[in-house]
Amino acid sequence: YHSKQAYLSVKKEGDVIKTILKPDTRYDAIINFQDKNVSHGYYQIIVNTSSKISNEQQAYTAGYAEGYMTSRLIYMYYENMLNYQKQLKLENGSYDWDPFYREYAKNQMQYINDNYEADKTDQFWIMAHLTLEWLSGLTAGYNANNPKRYHIVEDFYILNLIGDQKDLSYFIKKNIDQEQNHRCSVGIVITPDLRNLFVSHATWGSFYTNFIKIVKTHNFHFTGVRTTQQNVHFSSYPGFLYSYDDFYVVRNTANDQQLQLVITETTYNTFNQTAKEEFLDKQGHVVPTFIRVMIANWNCDSAASWLLDIQREISWTYNNNFLLVDYNLFKKAQEEADLNVRKQTLLTGKLLSSVEIVTGMTAETDETQNLIENQFVASLNSPRDEKLYNFSGYFDENLLEKDDLWSFYEGSRFCICKKMLPKVDSIEKIQEFIRYNNFLGEECAKNDSARVIAARYDLRTPEMTNRNLGYSGATDAKIIDLELMMQNQFMIIVGPTSGGNSQLKRFNFTEIEELYKEKGQLKPKPLGVHIILPEMWGTVCQYGDPEPSTAAVVCCIVIPFIAVGAAMIVWKILFDKKALKQKYAKVEELELMETETQDIQKNTKVKVAIEGQILQGEDEASNLE
């Protein structure tokens, strides 16, 4: 598991866990781990479970496999998060979560278990129960392979609550968290001829914690729910059940039909203190967003069913604007030669669905008409819906600050969207948009390196903006269009944006550490980050300076998730009754899996983007198994 690529098979027999560092389909779960950190800035895991075992055994062994195989990364990420949050300092100088979160997590896990026990036929509670089984497995797998720090399930539950904590912190601080920053940008574009559809997302987060990334694939076979096979691809972090990078490609199977749904989101704040007092449940008798998202992902057979689950048992924490793009419907529309017929097909079927959530209020809308008429829809951390915008306190916050920072339609990023998104007609152009930061030459940005699509808070100058700098900003970008979806791929770009027309300097960890020292705010070096970034982000990639007219890209690769389809086929072959009767030698079994995979994948290519140009790379698809 310290190599570039490794397998682990896990089998649970009673209370005994058996593992083998090979892909063995007689086991309950198989994980493939790939270390692409030096070359592309992320790790990758693919987890397959057997359809022959119970739901609980699938969830537990899938979690165990991930916990065991990524234990080193989980340890580093967990320590980084505690050092970054600094919630509760212990006598030995280390940090822990605030006691409130521990009590909240205990209550919430008990609430989920009680509801599952009360009705074991309810699909929502079945899936909620399985998320806890997954976390239990993750914890056991981690502890079995990491002697540095022992953890209990509660620890990783609180880690997964990190998005929800922003709202829950109200119970600790008793005031609204007035952070002067946003989190994430989304741009969705449809071409005028309705022949291509682009979805792009940039995660904004801490440069201290957000650079141990894992691209994950779940391929499960839970029963008793809407879906017969759960197939979800997403960028994420060690120890996380969900993305937290806010980008999912869902290809579940239900009624012998495969879904092709892309889900992305940006986070909303709630400045309305009265709403927090009224709607937040201090006892935790609700289901947090990170669990509801995965229930919706695993159990959806349509955008409509996804929207039902995300709004059930709502916690009013980690509130977001979720956007759902139905690529099955879009592909169906491509069968029509007439533009008007294509348009009507998309409007009738709801190509783009949205739900906006702030504490105490939701707004569910069909954004298809908006998308077709304006050629784009954006999500920018501020509600588009006027009622939500006013109720959540965004309007009042702008008045208080005498600024339009929290405005959607009057804000800097929407100003940029109106300029750039209608011109998008290629991967290169959507990539340029989602990595865009020309704050020195962009009138919309108001000389602020954070009022752009891909923020760099570290370059913000208080003299020019009257706002504080910070060591955060856009840490990645994810992109998909029709062609990539047809090829079972999506693109991920990792690293703070640099270069471009403003000639943004690359992010330098050593330089930032010196600034921390000057301010007396020295933090421990983030574990894991310096393994790939000895000093300055991007030096290991050895790419030249970006051309002035292009968006800067540090590391980028298109993730082929067709490899999962190959895994399913191989899995089916090896689990066939006739196949199981044959006495394969272990070497022969491995050779069979590799041969089948390579044959299925022989036409799949990996594309590497360097400085905004797509280059054809080597065929890595067989290695993704």
HELIX and SHEET records of a PDB file:
HELIX    1   1 ASN A   37  HIS A   40  1                                   4    
HELIX    2   2 ASN A   55  MET A   69  1                                  15    
HELIX    3   3 SER A   71  GLN A   85  1                                  15    
HELIX    4   4 PRO A   99  ALA A  118  1                                  20    
HELIX    5   5 GLN A  123  ASN A  145  1                                  23    
HELIX    6   6 VAL A  153  ASN A  160  1                                   8    
HELIX    7   7 ILE A  162  LEU A  168  1                                   7    
HELIX    8   8 TYR A  170  LYS A  173  1                                   4    
HELIX    9   9 GLN A  273  PHE A  279  1                                   7    
HELIX   10  10 THR A  289  ASN A  299  1                                  11    
HELIX   11  11 ALA A  303  ILE A  310  1                                   8    
HELIX   12  12 TYR A  327  ALA A  333  1                                   7    
HELIX   13  13 LEU A  339  GLY A  349  1                                  11    
HELIX   14  14 THR A  368  ASN A  374  1                                   7    
HELIX   15  15 GLU A  386  PHE A  391  1                                   6    
HELIX   16  16 TYR A  394  GLU A  401  1                                   8    
HELIX   17  17 SER A  412  MET A  420  1                                   9    
HELIX   18  18 LEU A  421  LYS A  423  5                                   3    
HELIX   19  19 ILE A  427  ILE A  434  1                                   8    
HELIX   20  20 GLU A  443  ALA A  445  5                                   3    
HELIX   21  21 TYR A  457  LEU A  459  5                                   3    
HELIX   22  22 PRO A  462  THR A  465  1                                   4    
HELIX   23  23 LEU A  482  MET A  486  1                                   5    
HELIX   24  24 PHE A  509  LYS A  519  1                                  11    
HELIX   25  25 VAL A  529  ILE A  532  1                                   4    
HELIX   26  26 THR A  539  CYS A  541  5                                   3    
HELIX   27  27 ILE A  562  PHE A  575  1                                  14    
HELIX   28  28 LYS A  577  LYS A  581  1                                   5    
HELIX   29  29 LYS A  586  GLN A  601  1                                  16    
HELIX   30  30 ALA A  621  LEU A  624  5                                   4    
SHEET    1   A11 VAL A  16  ILE A  20  0                                        
SHEET    2   A11 GLN A   5  GLU A  13 -1                                        
SHEET    3   A11 ALA A  29  LYS A  36 -1                                        
SHEET    4   A11 TYR A  42  THR A  49 -1                                        
SHEET    5   A11 ILE A 214  PHE A 220  1                                        
SHEET    6   A11 GLN A 230  SER A 236 -1                                        
SHEET    7   A11 PHE A 247  VAL A 250 -1                                        
SHEET    8   A11 LEU A 261  THR A 267 -1                                        
SHEET    9   A11 ASN A 320  ASP A 326 -1                                        
SHEET   10   A11 LEU A 352  VAL A 358 -1                                        
SHEET   11   A11 MET A 361  ASP A 366 -1                                        
SHEET    1   B 2 LEU A  88  LYS A  89  0                                        
SHEET    2   B 2 TYR A  95  ASP A  96 -1                                        
SHEET    1   C 6 PHE A 376  SER A 379  0                                        
SHEET    2   C 6 SER A 185  ILE A 190 -1                                        
SHEET    3   C 6 LEU A 197  ALA A 202 -1                                        
SHEET    4   C 6 ASP A 476  ILE A 480 -1                                        
SHEET    5   C 6 GLN A 489  VAL A 494 -1                                        
SHEET    6   C 6 CYS A 555  PRO A 560 -1                                        
SHEET    1   D 2 TRP A 204  SER A 206  0                                        
SHEET    2   D 2 SER A 472  ALA A 474 -1                                        
SHEET    1   E 2 THR A 253  ALA A 254  0                                        
SHEET    2   E 2 GLN A 257  GLN A 258 -1                                        
SHEET    1   F 2 LYS A 607  ILE A 610  0                                        
SHEET    2   F 2 GLN A 613  GLN A 616 -1                                        
END                                                                             
